[in-house]
């Protein structure tokens, strides 16, 4: 039986990344149902046969169907459901999908494609899925996708790679088979905590990298900052139960490099604008996309406090974002901290 005969894939969220994944899967000939929040948005996407707001110029393949009907998106026969909304809207989408998911006789693979933490609970996205879709958790169907995946490049068919992590080998290998293409290579990993935290926390570092670029601080400074950033991500990740090796992989170092270097990175762009002295509110007002690093900075700061960790980069980014600390002063305070060992906080 071919993949397309096994059932459709539902994508809950029609932003740039959800649409990109829809394109990747539909170009393989897989039947995709892309769910939008409103009927008006669905009608616009169908009429344009593309997502002009987020990915103009990329026509929908014939197997990609747009719907605002959650019951239609999660109809019987769905073999995988992908949740791709921003972290601030993630749980609301899961709750809305829950009755239709529960009605399915055969439960589909349930994949998070969102990089972030829930502000109120500090939960990772797979934890939300496990909490609100308990049958998916019981059957080991929950997994997450993360990596150096800038949507514009993936949609254009440029070469790239990603990683899918989950607790059950059969689940992640099936998800790997579904998502993998000749230009978008998929790896597997069992370290869900590390993959999710790497994908979420790197956005904090990308904000700082953007500030560095905006101030013209140079490549030495940016290289040092990124390296100290991956160390800070690793400290928090290990405290939360992650494998430190994960942060040297696609969801850690790979994603960090792409997000800190790319002109397509929303978080890097926001950092550059902060370096100009603009406020968070001013920058947000002019952005059509969500920069997850803002929410993640506040959540990661609280998570670090929970574990009793020193997180100097996160702390300075919090002060810049939420207390209007001047960016040059934040850099000075990072550099003038007490001298220490490069790998403090890790078992050496």
N, C-alpha and C positions, 0 to 999 in steps of 0.2 A: 504494500500500500504506500502511495506517495505521501509526502508531507501534507500537501494540499488536501488530500482525501481524509486526513486524520482530524480535520477541524480547523476552525479559524483562530486567529490571535486577536484578542481585544487589547487596545491601548487606551488607558484612561488618562486623558490629558493631551491636548492638541497644541502645546507649546512647541518651541523649536526642537527640543530633544524627543518628545513624544512623536512629533511628525517625522523627524529623521529616522527613528526606529521603524516607524510605519513604512517609510520609503525603502529602507534596507530589506525588510521582510517581504514587502510586496514585490520588489524587484526580483526576488527569488521565486516568485510565483505563488507565495503563500497568501491565503485569504486573510486580509486584515480589516478589522473594524475599529476605526479611530473615533473615539468618543469626545464630543465637545460639551462644554458647560451649557450652552444655549442653542435653541433651534435656529436662531438668527445666524450664529457663527457657523453652524453646520451647513446652512443654506448658502452662505457666502463661500465656504470652502468647496462645496460641490459645484457651484456656478463657476468659480475660478479654476477648478480642478488643480489647485495648488494652495499652499499657505502663504499668501502674499505678505502677510504681516511679519512672519518670522523667517520664511525660506522662499523668497520670491524666485521664480524661474525654474523650480523643480516640480514638474508635472506629476500628478498622482498616477501610478500604474493602474491598469484596469482592475486588479485584485484588491485595491485599497478603497474601502467604502467608508464614508463619513456619516456618523449618526449622533443625535443628541439624546437618543433613547437608551438608557442604561440596560434595560431588559433585552433590547436587540443586540447590544454590544456583548452582553454576557448570556447569550442564548445557548441552549444545549449544543454540545459539540465543541465548545471552546477548549482548545488544548493548552493555551497559555494566556494569562492576563498580566499586562504590564502597567504598573502605576508610575506615572512620570510627572505628576504635578509638583510644584514647589513645596518645600517642606511645610510651609505655613498652611497649605491647603490639602496636604497629603491625607491626614486622618479623615477630613470631611469627605473626600472622595471614596476612601475605603468604606466608611460608614454607609454612604449612599449606595455603594455596590454590594454591600453585604447581603441583603435579602435575595438578590438575584444569584449571587455566588452560592449561597446556602441552598437554593432551589435546584442547582445543577446536580444531576445524579452522579456524574463523574467529575470530581473536582480538578480544575486545571492547575498547572504550575503557576505560581504567584510570584511575580518578579518586581522588585523595586528598582527603578531607574533614577531615583532621586538622591542627590548628595546633600545631606543636611541633617540637622538635629531638631527635634520638636522643642520649641522654646519652653513651654510650660513644664513638660515632663523630663526633658533632656534625653528622650528615647531616640534610638536609631529607627530608621524606617522599617526594617524587618521586625523590630520589636512591636511596632504599631500593627503590622500585618498579623503577627502571631497573636496579639491581644484581641484584635477585632475580627479576625477570621480564624477562629480556633481549629476548625476542621482542617484548614490548610497546614497549620502548625502540627497537628496530630499526625498528619500523613507525610510530613517532611517535604511539603511542596513549596515552602517559602525560600526565596533566594534573592540575591542582589547583584546588580551589574554596575561596574565602575571602571574607570581608567582614563587615559588621556584621549578623551572623546569630544573634541570641539565639533558641535553639530554641523556647522557650515562645511567643514572638511569631509566629515562622514557622508553628508548628503551629496556632496560633489563626487563621491566615489574614490576619494584619495585613500591611499593605504593607511591602515591603522590597526590597533588591537585593543582588546578590552578583557576584563576578567569577570566571571560569574562565580559567586561564592554562595555556598549553602551547606546545610548539615548533612544532607542525604546525597550520596554519590549519584544515584540514578536520576535524581531531579536535576542536578547541575549539568550532568552529561547530556540529558535530553534538551535542556535549555541551550547548552553550548551548540548542539547540532542544529537547533532551529535558528539561532541568531548568526552563526558563523557564515561568512561568505569568502570568496577568493580575495577580497580587498579589505575585509574587516574580520581579522582573526580573533577567535575567542578562546581564552584559557579558563581553567577551572581552579578553584581554591576552596578549602574548607574553613578558612579563617574569616567568618562573616564579620566579626567585630573589627578586625584590622582593615578589611576591604572597605567597610562603611566609614570608619573613622578617617582613614586615609583620604577617601574621596571628599568627605565633609571638611576636614580641618585644613586641607591644602588651600581652600579658598581664603582663609585668614592670611596665609602667607602670600597669596597672590595679591591681596590688597596692599600689603607692605612692599611687595616687589614693584607694584605700580607706583607707589609713593617714591621709591628709590629712583625709578625711571623718570618720574615727573620732576624730581629735584636735580636730576642729572648727576646722581651720586657715583656713577661709573659701574663697570662690570665687576670689579673686585668686590665692591660693596654688595652688589646684587647676588653674586655667587656665594659670598659669606652668609648673607641673609637667608638665602634658600637652604643652605646647608644647616644653619642653626634652626631653621624652620622645621626641617624633616626630623631633627633631633627632638624638638619640642613635641611634634606630632607623635613621635615614637614613645616619649615618656608617658604621655596621656594614654596612648593606645595600650601599652604594656600594663599600665595600672588598671585598665578596663578589661584586661584578659586577652589582648591580641598577641599574635606571634610577631616579634620585632622584624623578622625576615620579610613579612608582608609589606613593610614600608619601604623596602628596596625594590618592590615590584611595580606592576602597572598601576595599581590603585594608590601607590605611595609616591615614589620618586618619579615614575612616568607621568602621572597626572600633575604633579607639582611642576615639573619642567614645562609641560605644555601650557599650563594655566598661567604661569609666571612670565612666559615669553611671548605668548601669542597676542597679536593685535585684536583677535576676536574674543579674548577673555573679558567677560563683564567685570570681574573682580579686579583685574589689573587696570582696566579703564577707570573704575571708581577710585582706585588708589592714585592714579595720575591726576584725577580731578581734585582729590583731597589735597594733593601737593600744591595745587594752585590756590589753596586757601578757601575753596568752596565748602559749604556745609553739606552734611549728609542729606538734609531735606532738599537742598537745591539740586544736588546731583540726582537724587531719586526722581524728582519731578520731571527730569528730562530723559529718563530711561524707560524703554519699552519692555525690557527684560528684567528679571529678578536677579540681583547679585546676592547669592546665598551666603557669601562671606559675612555680611552684616549680621544676619540672624545667628549664624554659627559662632561668631566672635562672642556674642553675649552668652550663648549657651555653653560654649567651651570654657569660658571663664568660670562659670558656675560649676561645671563638671570638674575642672581642675581644682577648685576650692574644695569640692566634695572629697577628692582623693588626696588633698593636702599637698598638691604639687606647685612648684614654682614654674610659671608660664609667662616669662617676661615679654615675649612678642605678642601673645594674646592680650596681656594686660595693657601694653602700650597701644595696641590697635583699638581696644575698648575705649581708652581715654580719648583717642583721636576721634573715633566715631561718635561717641555719646556724651563726651564732656568738652568737645571742641579744643582739645589740646593741639597746639601747633605741631605740624609734622617734623620740622627740624629739631624741636625740643624732644620729641619722642625718640628720634634717632640718637641724639646726644645721651639721653638717659639710658638707652640700651647699651651704648658703647662704654658708659662710665660706671657700669655695675661692678661689683666686687669680682676680682679675677678668680677663675675656677678651672677645673679640669674639663677638657672637651666633652667627655662622656659622663659628666656628673648625672646622677639619677638612674644610671644603668649599672647592672652588675658587670664588672670588667674582669 
